[in-house]
Amino acid sequence: MCGRFFLQRDPAGLAQYMEVTGVPPNFPPSWNVAPTQDSPVVRYNAKDGARHMDLLRWGLVPRWAKDTSGAAKLMNARADGIAEKPSFRDAFAKRRCIVPADGFYEWRQEGARKQPYAVALASGEPMALAGLWEGWQQPDGSWLRTFSIVTTDANEKQALVHHRMPVILPPELWPAWLGEEEASPEELQDFLHPSPAEELACWPVPARVGKFSENDAGLIARDPTAQPPPELNDPSPYEPR
């Protein structure tokens, strides 16, 4: 699963990297993005043929939902069954998006405690997480736009922490996933596999990341008290070298 991620890049630089059109929303860096919070999402608008970046709320609310109470439970969409499950099938067919992130967190059971780990691309580039989005009309008539992050089976490195991981899309797949290019449901389903283990960096971080109220750059700093296995003790792309 993916229940927490971080995004510390400036909006303008991220918009340039994602090749979006227009002025991106102004959002502060966050080292502890949690479900029900807003975060930037990249979508394709067929009317003007361009990518746009907007702030959407994390936790999908299907169009047919009676209220928003189940949003946090739909923070992730499992790749297996995504085309059939009622909560996700319409979005998978028509409303796919990219969720930018600098990395995500996962917790590993180590003895009597759970040790949190940060996971990022070893290259230091932003992650493009496969996402789905929906619009839900609120009682006052306004629209609430929400998103979910697609997850798949973990690769051999990530499996040491958790058996699931978010789908990280390489740039060559962005046009088809966003709907800029034609792709069959079968082709899109083939995108939803784990990224190669060697592309990821994973390192232990402070336990306080588990608190929603904590949000500062120290959350992605290496935990000096941790004793991780070698496979989970990579150099962080965000540490001075």
C-alpha positions, 0 to 999 in steps of 0.5 A: 500500500501507499499511505504516506508520501512526500513532495518537497519540490517547488511548483514551477520546477515540478511543472516544467519536469512534468511538461504541464501547461499554464501556471501550476498551483502554489503549494508548500513542500510537504514531507508527510502527505496523508489521506484527505489532504490536497496534493498536486495531480497531473491530468490531460485535458483533451479540449486544449490538448495539454497537461495541467496540474491541479490540487486534488484531495487524496482519497477517491470519492466515486461519483455515485457515493452518497457521501465522502466518509469512505474516501480514506479507504480508497486512498489506494487502488489495487492494480489487480481488479482495477478494471472491474471494481466499481469504485475504480473501473470508470476512472481507470477507463476515463480519468487516469492521472499522475501523482507527483512525489519525491518519495513515499514511506512504508513501515517494516516490522522489526522485532517489537516495533515498526521501523519506517523507511523512505523510498525514492528514485535513486536518481533523485528525479520525481516519481510519477505515481499512477493515479485515478481521479474522480469528481463528486458533486457536493450537496451545495452543488460544487465539485470535490475532485479526489484521487487514488494511487495505484498499487501493485506487488512489491519488487524484491527490495520493497518486499522486505518492507511491505508486500505492496508498492505504488506503480511508478510510471517511467516518462515514456508511459505518461502519454498513454496513461494520461490519455494523450495516446490511444491505449487498450485496457490490456495495454494499460494494465501491462503498465501496472507492474513494480519498478526495477529494484535497482532504480529505488533507494530505501533508507530508515527514517525517524519514527515520528513520521507516523504522526500526521502533525509532524511535517519537516525536512527532518522526516526524510533524514536517516534514522541514526538509531536504526539497524537496517539490513544492507538492502534497505540502507541505500544512500539517500538522493537528498543527503549531501554527498 
